[in-house]
Amino acid sequence: MTNIAVIYYSSTGSTHKLAEAAATAAEKEGAQVRLLRVAEIAPNGEAASRDGASDFQNATKDIPVVTLADLEWADGILIGTPVHFGLAAPQLMHFINSTSKLSIEGKLLNKAVSAFASGSAAHGGQVSAILALHNAITHWGSLIVSTGSTDPVLYKPKNGNPYGASAVVGANPGQVPEENLEAAAFQARRTLEVASVLKTLDAR
């Protein structure tokens, strides 16, 4: 069985919805899945003051917080972030910055890793946030799994980039268009497929 970790940071729920869709899709394909959230590094900071943030955090408090052990366990990893000035959220980067030990020891080598993002505005930085996460994946020695232009769902009007699933939610945090969720599900299946092949090769 292939192990898939879906790791995300979300303050009001949009990235969480994409992560849930990815985790559900991987489970349906037979993977062992862990849905994991990144801890808030400033519980009383700006993120906590956003509309709906408190209710969302309470609703998802039972989702386990990701640890480095989860990265070691996983054969494939999906990483989700809201957009912050075209970059990944500071909370997620704080976690990624803690992975140096694993990376240096080669414990992230040849894992299949894919990234997705959500934001409030069209062309508001979703692609650049995903590509910024690709930089970290490269340093890990992991293999980047992009969505490509490889499935009909990616051509639906609210989708459209080949790097990873992304959502534009406007002033409606947590209200992710269905076709974006479908793209996240496809991305999870693709990541699982690549991770399974790599795991088979590694076992030889």
C-alpha positions in Angstrom: 0.0 0.0 0.0 1.3 3.5 -0.9 1.3 6.1 1.8 0.0 9.6 0.9 0.3 12.7 3.1 -1.9 15.7 2.3 -0.4 18.6 4.2 -2.0 22.1 4.1 -2.3 25.4 5.9 -5.6 27.1 5.8 -6.9 30.1 7.8 -10.5 30.2 6.6 -11.1 27.0 4.8 -10.4 27.3 1.0 -7.1 25.4 1.0 -8.6 22.9 3.4 -11.4 22.1 0.9 -8.8 21.3 -1.8 -6.9 19.2 0.7 -10.0 17.2 1.6 -10.8 16.6 -2.0 -7.2 15.3 -2.6 -7.2 13.1 0.5 -10.6 11.6 -0.4 -9.5 10.8 -4.0 -6.3 9.1 -2.8 -8.2 7.0 -0.3 -10.7 5.9 -3.0 -7.7 4.7 -5.0 -6.6 2.5 -2.1 -3.8 4.6 -0.6 -3.1 4.9 3.1 -3.8 8.6 3.6 -3.0 11.1 6.3 -4.8 14.5 6.1 -2.6 16.9 8.1 -2.7 20.6 9.0 0.1 23.0 9.6 0.0 24.6 13.0 -0.7 28.3 13.4 2.5 30.0 14.4 0.7 33.2 15.6 -2.6 32.2 17.1 -3.6 35.8 17.8 -2.1 37.2 14.7 -3.6 38.6 11.5 -4.8 35.2 10.2 -7.0 34.8 13.3 -8.8 38.1 12.7 -10.1 37.2 9.3 -13.9 36.6 8.9 -14.7 33.0 9.7 -11.2 32.1 10.9 -12.2 31.3 14.4 -15.1 29.1 13.4 -13.0 27.3 10.9 -10.2 26.7 13.3 -12.6 25.2 15.8 -14.2 23.0 13.2 -10.8 21.5 12.1 -9.0 21.4 15.5 -9.2 17.6 15.5 -7.2 17.2 12.3 -3.7 16.2 13.3 -0.8 18.7 13.0 1.9 17.6 10.6 5.2 16.4 12.0 8.5 15.5 10.3 7.7 11.8 11.0 4.7 12.2 8.6 7.0 13.2 5.8 9.3 10.2 6.5 6.2 7.9 6.4 4.8 9.2 3.2 5.7 7.9 -0.3 3.8 10.7 -1.9 3.1 14.2 -0.5 0.6 16.9 -1.6 1.2 20.4 -0.1 -1.5 23.1 -0.1 -1.3 26.8 0.7 -3.2 30.0 0.5 -1.4 32.7 -1.5 0.5 35.4 0.5 1.9 38.1 -1.8 2.4 35.5 -4.5 4.2 33.1 -2.1 3.2 30.2 0.2 1.8 31.1 3.6 4.4 31.9 6.3 2.9 29.2 8.5 3.6 26.5 5.8 7.1 27.9 5.1 7.8 27.8 8.8 7.2 24.0 8.7 9.1 23.5 5.5 12.1 25.4 7.0 12.1 22.7 9.7 12.7 19.9 7.2 16.4 20.5 6.6 17.5 17.6 8.8 15.4 15.2 6.8 16.5 16.6 3.5 20.2 16.6 4.3 19.9 12.9 5.5 18.3 12.0 2.2 15.0 11.0 3.8 12.9 13.0 1.3 14.8 11.7 -1.7 12.7 10.4 -4.6 9.4 11.0 -2.9 6.6 12.2 -5.3 5.5 15.7 -4.2 2.8 18.0 -5.6 1.6 21.4 -4.6 -1.7 23.3 -4.8 -3.0 26.7 -3.8 -6.0 29.0 -3.2 -6.4 32.7 -3.3 -9.0 35.5 -3.4 -8.2 37.0 -6.8 -7.8 35.6 -10.3 -4.2 35.9 -11.3 -3.5 36.7 -7.6 -0.4 34.5 -7.2 -1.6 30.9 -7.2 0.8 29.8 -9.8 3.8 31.7 -8.3 3.0 30.2 -4.9 3.0 26.7 -6.4 6.2 27.3 -8.2 7.8 28.7 -5.0 6.9 25.4 -3.3 8.5 23.6 -6.2 11.8 25.2 -5.2 11.6 23.5 -1.8 10.7 20.2 -3.4 13.8 20.4 -5.5 16.0 21.0 -2.5 14.4 17.9 -0.9 15.5 15.8 -3.8 11.9 14.8 -4.3 10.2 14.5 -7.7 7.8 17.3 -8.6 4.4 16.0 -9.8 2.6 18.6 -11.8 -0.9 18.2 -13.1 0.2 19.1 -16.6 -2.5 19.5 -19.3 -3.4 15.9 -19.1 -7.0 15.5 -18.2 -10.3 17.0 -19.3 -11.0 18.4 -15.9 -8.0 20.7 -16.3 -9.7 22.4 -19.2 -12.8 23.4 -17.3 -13.3 27.2 -17.1 -12.3 27.7 -13.5 -9.2 25.5 -13.8 -6.4 26.1 -16.3 -2.8 26.0 -15.0 -0.5 22.9 -15.5 1.4 23.3 -12.2 -1.1 22.2 -9.6 -4.8 22.6 -8.7 -5.8 26.2 -7.7 -8.9 28.0 -6.6 -10.1 31.6 -6.8 -12.6 32.2 -4.0 -13.1 36.0 -4.1 -14.8 37.2 -1.0 -16.2 33.8 -0.2 -13.5 31.9 1.7 -14.2 28.2 1.9 -16.5 28.3 -1.1 -14.3 26.4 -3.6 -15.7 25.8 -7.1 -16.5 22.1 -7.8 -14.2 21.9 -10.8 -11.3 23.0 -8.6 -12.0 20.2 -6.2 -12.1 17.8 -9.2 -8.7 19.1 -10.3 -7.3 18.5 -6.7 -8.7 15.0 -6.8 -7.0 14.3 -10.2 -3.8 15.7 -8.8 -4.0 13.3 -5.9 -4.6 10.4 -8.2 -1.6 11.4 -10.3 0.7 11.9 -7.3 -0.4 8.4 -6.0 0.4 6.8 -9.4 3.9 8.3 -9.5 4.5 7.5 -5.8 3.5 3.9 -6.4 5.8 3.5 -9.3 8.7 5.0 -7.4 8.0 2.8 -4.4 8.0 -0.3 -6.6 11.3 0.7 -8.2 12.8 1.3 -4.8 11.8 -2.1 -3.6 13.7 -3.9 -6.3 
